[in-house]
Amino acid sequence: MRERKEFPFEKYNFKRKKYQVTDLPYQMGNNEMGGLAHLSGLGFHNLYFADVWDTEESRMALPGPLFSNDDITEEILRNADFKNELTLREGILTTEVNDVNKVSYKSEIFFSKENRHLLCMRITPLAGIGSDWYLHLPSKQFTYHSLKESLHGFFDSDESYSKISFALGTKNKYIIEADKRLRFPAAQNETIEIYYSVTTQFDGEDFINQSLENVNRDLDFSELKENLINYSAKEYNQIASVILPESEYAKWFYRAVFGLYNTSGSHHFLPAELQFSKPSPYWNGHPFTYGQGGWGIFAFTFLGAFDKAEKMAKWHYKPEVQKQNFKTLFPEKGEIDVYFKDEYKGKHTYVTEHNKDALAFGHELSADGYNIPISHTLGKHSMHWDWQRHLDSFASSFFHLLSKYSGNESFINTYTYPVLKGTAQMWCTLLKWDKEEHYWYLPPLLSVSENLLEKSVLDAIMGAKWNLKTAAFYAKKLNKDMDLADKWEKTALQIYIPQNDENYLEYLDDDERREGGGYFGIRAPMSLAFPYLELLNEVDTAKARKTLDKAWKRNNKGHGMITYVSNWFALTESYLGFKDQAFKMANFVLENIDPSGAAICEAFEYEDNDNKKGDWVPKFPYYLTGYSAFICATISFLIQSSNNRIKVFPCVPPHWKNIEFYDLPCEGGYKVSAKLTEGKTEWIEITKEGKKVLETQTNEVFIINQNNEISVQI
């Protein structure tokens, strides 16, 4: 097998050569803990954690650890020779401040990956610092206990979802001030090293001892740093590697991978949209099924990080909770009056009888997986945010894609098939038969556009058709529920996809006059291909092209579009074979980078967005769903695997002349490596379980037969 090259992370490290208070901070983390590093390089205003929640619906921040010193002022930092670098491969932040006449120091910060409950910080004064150092730590409601070479804090409130223990280890002398800051007396050029750990009851009954043990060992900063470097190299060696042409696009692809690994795939709970950064007041640090909690699974799967994808997927699956979700979302049997944003939508039937096996994933999720009802979802003024039932098929699809790529039979039996069965039964409950037209349709549900409630919205009806068809496939493969399989298969065939002679429609009886553009826009056509790839052969490509072109025009060519939405469109364009538009949609990410170059934002909008006035400003930087969707779209340009076929370089933009990748996963447990030189395929190598099974110098479509054997399509 060919020797592989690794991600060229080093070319795209975050770097700054000037301190500017208007810059956004760098996001750091190790998927269990993380935060926004202070611009000074002296720590964090707040840290966030996968398992630190104040209620079951919201995560909470813990202040610090953040150093301060009276000799280090904003003016000093602005005028000093300032530089920092955050490495993408390891996540090590190094900051150097040099002012020979005033103040100089160096700091190093990293989160351990061997012990993901450990933050390491080292501050080295170089010149001009004669004042004491102060360290800010969690104080409110925490009880402190000073121990030999460590400090312990404990928080246990009956009103808090998490019980929290923190421990700080240091060999430097300190004094606990009345306000609970730690004061480190000034000593000429003395380096300060601290080790900080936070644990909760979710880490085990002995979580208090765990936090203490994490910092009480004989820790060596340089050794921990070297361990992190080695661990990170090994971690990335075990997944795929992609080498893109040098460009801004490539820079943000690698930074997106960095952001994914910082925040997602933890042992406990699912990541939020803005995990480890400042949470939105609306989202409160809880996850979304088709936010980063789902897109992160897709991204890890596309990269071949199946262990992390499985952790996340397993956390999603809570059958008893999801059965209750369905009953909570649709509690009433028979006809009900339906309202949407003050508009009466008529009488409609959603449930005649509740199916005991029906599962419904939450839209916004509590820590326990329950759907969080939004206050303005109730009553006549309802927005019905949680009637976006496309998300049930979306969730089923990430279980399916992971199973298809990893080939883990145990996971298929224990998770994937039960999820597909439960969601198929949910769709069977909601689908209604039109006696005159002789097809199945859906009652009014909220579209993925989030501002449209109509019959058979395109995203939901595509999801329902795919879900039933795929559940039937698994049932027959596993020889389970054969009667249900026949029913699902027959129902899927009789589902009607809204369309006219020219294009697909956003919903049943759509007059195509609805205004698009901006934050919401016309989103539903992005579901014409991804993630419902098993329907690709049933999609009319010409109609899809017209549908997507109309949507793009109605969406004002992406003005104000959300980054995950543009990349979902990019995925569908890519799998349908439209390479120019696919790249245009993915490249849209570059229009949504914060001006200081620290983060991908959810979108840009007017300062006064309701009245379309003011400056064009970033909305929600560190928007992780955009990161993961961007990763997936980019990989789809390089390789696609669906319906027992593998396509190499299927949608590469024409100006990408030189590309290579290694070990990108495909269905059937295969991994593909390939190289493109001056726009021509130089070689393709396919392996399975570490052994080469095929090598060619011509780019063909590869077929996987019923025996899971691979060959070139003739």
N, C-alpha and C positions, 0 to 999 in steps of 0.2 A: 504493500500500500504506500501511497505517496506521503512524503513528510508534510505535515500541515503547518500552516502559518496561523498565528493567533491574532485576535482582535488588536488592531493598532491603537489601543487606548491612549498611549503616551502622547500621540500627536495632538490629542484633543482635550488634554487636561484643562480644567478651569484655571485661568491665570489672570491676575490683576497687577498692575504696576503703579496704582494710585489709590489712595483712600478717598472715597467719595460717599458721603453719608446718604446720598440718594440711591446708591446701588442696592440691589436686592442681595440678601445674604445667600450663601451656598447651602443647599440642603444636604445633610449627611445622615447616615444611619446604617444599620446592619439587619434590617427587617424586623427586629424585636424592639429596638429603641432608636430614636433619632430626633433631629431637630434642625433649626436654621442656625448655622454658626455665626456668631457675632462678627461684624465686619473687622473688628480689631484682632480677631484670632484668639481672643481670651476666653472663649467658652460659648455658652448658650444662654439667652434670656430664659428660654423654656425648653424642656425636653418632653417628647411624647413617646408613648409606648403602645405596643400592640394590645396589651392586656390591662392598661390602667384606664378605668372608666369611672365617672362619678355616678352615672345612672346607667341602666341597661340600654339607653338610647344615645348616650353621648360620652365621648372620651374626654379626659381632662389632662391638662398640662401640669408638669411639676416645674417650679422655677429653678433656674440654674442648671448645672454649675457654671458660674460666670465670675471670673476674676476682675478686679478693678484696682486701680492704684492712683492716688492723687497726683502723681507726677505724669500720668498719661492722660492727656486731654484731647478733645476733638481737634483743637488747633495744632497740637503736636503731631497728631496722626495725619492731618491734611498736608502739613508742610514737610514731613519727614520723607526720606527715601523709603517708600513702602512697596512691598511685593508679597504676593502669596500665591500658592498653588495647591489645588485639590486634585489628587490623582484619581483617575476614573477606575483603574483596575483595583486599587486597594482602598480608596477612600481616606487617604491620609492628607490632612490639611496642614501645610507649613506656612507660617507667616513670619516675615522679618521686617522690623521697623528700625531704621538707622538714622539718627540725627546726632552726629558726633558732638555737637555743642549742647545737646539737651538729653534726649532719651533714646535708648536702643534696647531692643529685646527680640527674642525669637520664641515662637511657640509651635508646638506640634500637638495635633489632636487626631485621634482615630477611635473608632468603635471596633472592638475585637470581633472576629468571626468564629474563632474557636470557642469563645465563651460569649454568647450574644447578649449577656446581661452585664457587659463590662465596657465602660468608657475610660479611655486613657488620655491624660493631658500632661504636658510638660511645658513649663514656662521658664525660660532662661534669660534673666536680666543681663544685659551686656554693658550698659553704661548709663549714668545719669539718674538712676532710680534709687532714691534714698528713703522713700516712704514705705510704710507697711503695705502689704498686699491684703486685699479682702476677697473672700470667696462667698458668693451668694448661693444658698442652697434652699430646698423646700423648708418652710418654717411654719406656715399657718396650719394649725391642728396637728403638727408633728411633735412627738415627744422625742427629745434627744438623749442619748446615752453616750458618754465619752469612754472609749475603751483604749487599750494599749495599741497605738499606731492605727487607730480607726475610730470612726464616729458612726453611731447607729441612729437612724430616725425611723419612727413607726407611726403609721396613720391607720386608725381603725375607727370608722364612723358607721353607726347604724344606717345612716342615710347614703353611704357610698357603696357602689356596686363592687369596687375592688378594695381589698385590704392591702396596704402598701408598706413595704419595708425598703429603706434605702441604707446603704452603707458606703462610707468613704474611707479609703485607706491612704495613708501618707506617712513617710518617714520624716517629714518636716515638722517643726514645732509650730503649734497654732494655739490660739486662745478663742474660746467661744464668747462672743460679745452678747450684750443684753438683747440685741435684736436678732440674735441667732446667726449673724454672719460669723465666718471664721476669719480671724486676723492672723496673718503670718508675719511675724516681726521681720523688719528689713535686715538683710544680711548681705554683705558685699558680694554681688554676682552669684548668689546661691540659687541653684536650680530648684524649682518646686515641681514635684511630681505628685499627681493624685490619681487614684483609681476609684471609679464611682460605679455602683451597681444598684439596680432597682429590681425587686421581685414582688410577686403578688401570690395570692392563694392559688392562682391557676398554675403556678409552678410546682405545687405540691404542698403537703401539710407542713413541711419543714422550710417553707419559703423564707422565713426570717433568718434561719441559720445559713441558707443558701447565699443570701446577699452578703452576710458577714464573711463567709468562706471565700466568696469571689474576690474580696479585697484583702483578706488577712493573710493570704499566702505570701511567700517571699517573692514578690513580683519584681521583674526587671523590665523597665520600659523598652530598652533597646531590643531585648529578646522578644518581647511581645510584638514589637514592630516588625521584626524579622519573621516571626511566625505568621503575622498577618500577610506579609508579602508572599510567603510560600503558600499559604492557604488560598489566597486569592488566585494565584497562578494555577493551582490545582483545580480550583472550583471552575474557572473558565475553560480549562483544558478538557473538562468532562462534558462540555456542551458544544454546540456548533460554533464555528468561527466564520465571520464574514469580513471580507476586505473590499470596501467600496472605493471608487475613485475619490481622491482628495477633493473636498468641497465643503461648503457650509452644510449641505444636506447630510454628508457623512458625519460631520462633527455632531450634529444633533441626533443622528441615529445612535451613535455610540454613547452620547450623554443620556439618551432615553433608556438604553440598556442599563447604564449606571443607576438611573433613577428607579428602574424596576427592581434591581437587586437591593437597593437601599431600603425599600419600603414594603416589599411584598414577599409572600412565601413563608411567613412566620409560623411557629408552632401553634400559636393561639390567635384565633379570630382572623377576620378578613380585613384587608386594608381599606381605608377611606379614600375618597377622591383626592384629598389634600393631605394624605398621611404624612405625619412628621413635619408639617408646615402649619401655618396659621389656619385653623379650620374656619370654614364658612359659618356664619351665625345661623344659616338655614340647615346645614348638614351636620354640624356638631360632631364631626369625626366618626360618624357611623358609616358603614359600607352600603353600596348599592349593588344589586345583583348584576345589572348590565353596566356598572361602572368599573372601577379598577378591580373590584371583587370578582368580576367575570373576565374583563379584558386582560387582566394580569395572568389568568390561567391560559388564555389563548397565546399570549406572548411567550410565557415559559414553555408551552408546548411547541410552538414554532421554533424555539431555540434548542429544544431537546432537553430542557431542565425538568424532566418528568417528576422528580421527587418534589419539587416546589409546587408544580401544578397540582399534583395529587393532594398535597397538604391542604391547598386552598379548596379544591373540589370537595374533599371529604368534610371540610368545615361547613360547606354549603348544605350538605345533605342531612336534613333533620326531618324525617318523614312525618312524625307526629305533629311537629310544629307546622309543617307545610300543609298537612290535612286541615289543621285548624285555620291556617291562613285562608284557604279556599272558602270555608264556611263563614269566616269573618268578612271576606270581600264580597260575598254574594249570600247574605243570610236569608233573604226572603225567597219563597217559592212562588211560582206563578208570575202574573203580570205586575209590574211595578211602574210608577211614574219616574221618568228619568229626566234630570236637569243637568245642564252643562253651562257654566258661566252665566247663570240667570236665564238661559234659553231652555224652554221646555222641548224635550226631544221625543215626547210621546210615551206611550205605554209599550214596554218590552218585557219579554220573558228571558231570564238568564238561566234559572234553575227550576226544573220541575221536581226532581228528587236529587238529594246530595249523594254522589257516588262515594262510597266509603274509601276508595283507593285514590281519589283525585288529589293531586298535589298542586299547590300554588306557591311559587317563590315570592318573597317579598320584593317590593320596589326598593324602598329604603329599609334597611335591616337593623333590628336590635342586635345586641350582643348574642342573644339566644336564637336568632334567625327569624323572629316574628316580623311580619310586615308592620312598619311604623305608620299608623294612620296620621295623615297630615291634617292639621286643624281646618284648613280651608278645603278639605276634600269632602266635608260633610254637608248635608242639606242642599237647598236649592241653588246655592252659590258654588256648587262643587266644581273643582277642577279635575276630580277623579284621577289624580296622579297614579294611584295604585291600580287603576284599571288598564294599565299598559300590559296586557297579558302576552304580548309578543315575548316578554322577558322569560316566560316559562319555556318556550322553545329555544330561546337564546341560551338559557342555563343548560337545557338538555344537550345543546350542541357542543358546549365546551366539555361536558362529560364524554360525549361521543368522539370528538376530535382527539382528545387525550387518549382514549381507549384505542382508537384506530391507529394512532402513531406508536403508542407504547406497546400495544399487544398484551397488556396485563390482564389475563383471563380472570384472576381473582377480583380485580377492580371492576371488570365488566359485570360479573355476577352480583357483586355486593353493592355497587353504586350505579353504574351506567344503566343497566337494564331496569332496576327499580325506579330510577328517575324518569326514564322514558315511558315506562308503563304508567306511572302516576300522572305525568303531564298529558299523556295520550288520553287517559280517562277524564282528565279535566277538560280537554278539548271536546271529547264526546258529549260531555254534559252541556257545554256552552253552544255547540253547533246546532243550528236549526234547519229544518228541511223546508224548502220552498216547493209547495205542491204543484204550483203552476209551471215553474221553470225547471223543476226536477234537479235541484242541486242543493248542496249544503252551503249555508252562509253563517256569519257570526252576527249576533246582536251588537248594538253600538258599544265599542270599546275605545279607549284612548289610544291614538296612534303614537308611534315613537316620536312623532313631531311634537307631542305633548300639548298641543293646542287645538286638537281635532278629535271629536268623539262622533264616530259614524259607524254604520254597518260595514262589516268585512273590510276594515282598514287593511291596506295591502300588507303591512308588516306582520299583523296578527294572522291573516289568512294564509300567507306564505309559511309562517311558522307552524300553523296548525297542520297544513298539508305535509310539510316535511316531518313533523313530529310523529304523526300517525304512521307515515310510510316507514320511518326509521325504527319506530318501536316494533312494527310488524317484522321488519328484517331481523332484529335481535331476538324476538320471540321464536322465530323459526330456526334461527341459528342455534339457539340454546334449547330448542324443543320444549318451550314453556308457553302456557296460555294460548294454545293454538286456536281456540274459538275466538278469543279476543284478537289475535293476529289477523284472522280472516276479516273480522269486523273492521279493524283499523285500516286494513288495506283497501277494502271496498269503500269505506268512507272517504279516504284520501283521494281516491279516483274520482269521486263525485263532488269534491269541493270546487267551487267556482272562484277563479282568480279574476277580480274586476278588471275589465279591459274594453276597449272598443276596437274598431278595425285598424287603427294606427298605433295605439300604444296602451300600456297598462295604466290603470287608474288608481288614484290614491285611496279610493273607497268605492263602495257600491253606489252607482248612479252619480258619480263625481262629474260636475260640469266643468272642472278644470279652471275655475275662475278664482280660486282661493289665492290670496297673496302669499308669496313666500319671502325668503330673505331674512337676514338677521339671525338672532339667537335660535329661534325655533325653525322656521322655514319649512320647506317641503322635504321631509326626511325619508318617508316610507320607501321610495324607490331604491334606497341603498340596500334593502333586504332582498332584492331580486336574485342575488347570488350568494353572498356571504351573510351568515355562516351556513346557509342551507344548500350546501354544495351538491347534495344528492339530487337536487331538483334542476341542476344545470341543463340536463338533456331535455327538460320539459319547458324551458324558458325560450320564447321566441326572441332570438338575438336582435332582429331588426326592430321589433317592438320595444325591446329593452333599450336599444340605442336612442330611439325617439323619446322614450320616457325619461331617460337620464338627461338628454339634451334639454328637454322642456323644463325639467326640475332645476337644472343649472341656471337656465335663463330666468325662471321664476324666483330663484334664490339670489338674484342680483349678482350672479357669478361669484358667490362665496362671501360677499361682503358681510362681515360680522358672524360668519359661520363658526361653530365650535370645532376645535381640532379633532376630537374623536369622530365627529360626524363627517368631516371632510375625508378622514382616513377610512371610515367605513365605506363611504362612496368609492374611495380609491381601491379598496379590496374588491368590491363588486365589479368595478370597471376592469380590474386586473383579471379576475377569474372569467369574465366574459370576453377577454382578449383585446380590450381597448387600451393599448399601452400609452398612447399620448395623453388621454384624459386621466388615466390612472396616475401617471406621474404628476400631472398638474394638480390633482386633488391631494396627493401626499405632500407635495412640495409646498402646499398651502401652510404647512406647519411653520415655515420660515417667516411667514407674515405674522406669526403669533408668538414670537420670542420677546421676552421682556427687554426693554431698552438697555439694561445693564448686562445682558447676556448670561443671566443665572438660571433661567427657567423657561420651559414651554408653558404658555398660558392657555386657559380654557378658550378664550376668545379676546377680541378687542371690541370696545363699544364706546359710545359717546358718554361723556361725563354725566350729562342729563339725557339718559338713553330714552326715557319716555317721550321726550320732546325732540329727540335727535339734535341736541345742541351741545356745544362745548368741544373739548379736545377729544381725540381718539385715543383711548387709554386701555391698558391691559386689564383683563378681568380674570381673577383667580390664577395667579402664577403657581407653578408646581402642580399642574393639573394632570394627574397620573394617568387617567383614562386616555388622554391625548398621547402620552408617551407610549403606552402599550399598543394602541391602535396603529401608531406610526411604525412601530417595530414590525407588527404583523403585515402591514401594507408593503413595507420595504422587502420583506422576505418573500412575499407573494410575487414580486417582480423576478425573483431569482429561481424559485421553485414552486410548483403547485402539485398537490397530490389529492386526487378525489376520484371516486368511481373506478377504482382499481387501475388508475393511470398516474404516471409521474411525468411531469413536463419540466424540463430544465431550461432556464433562461427564457421563460414563456412571455415575459412582459417587460423586458429590460428597455429603459428609455434609450433612444438612438445615440445620445451623446455619452452614454456610459460604455466606453470602448474596452476598458480593462477591469475585470472583476474576477475574484475567485472566492470560493467558499468551501468549507469543509464540514462534513458530518451534519448537514441539515437533515432533520428527520422527515420521514414520509410514512404513509400507511403501510401496514405489513411489517413494521419493525425495521425497515430499510433506512439507511443513511446515505446521502449523496454528497459527493465532493465534485467540484467542477471549476474550470478556468476558462475565461473569455479573454482573448488577446486581440486587440485592434478590431473588436467587433465580431470575431470569429471564435467558435468553440475550439479550444485547444485539446481538452480532454474532459471526460466524465468518468467518474469511478463510483460504483455502488457497492456498499458493504452491508453485511448483516451479522450481528453478534461478533463484530471485530474481524470478520473474514471477507475478503473481496469476492464478490459474486459476478461482477460484470465490469468491463472497462471498454470504452469506445472513444473515438475521436470525432464522431459525427453526432449531431444533436437530433435525437429521435424521441418519439413518445414511447415510454416504457410501460408494459402491460404486466399486471400482477394477476395470475390465474387463480382458479379455485383452490389450488394446492399451495397458494402463497409463494409461487415461483415467479421469477421475473424474466421478461424477455423483451426484445425490441419489437415494436409494432411494425408489421409488414404492410 
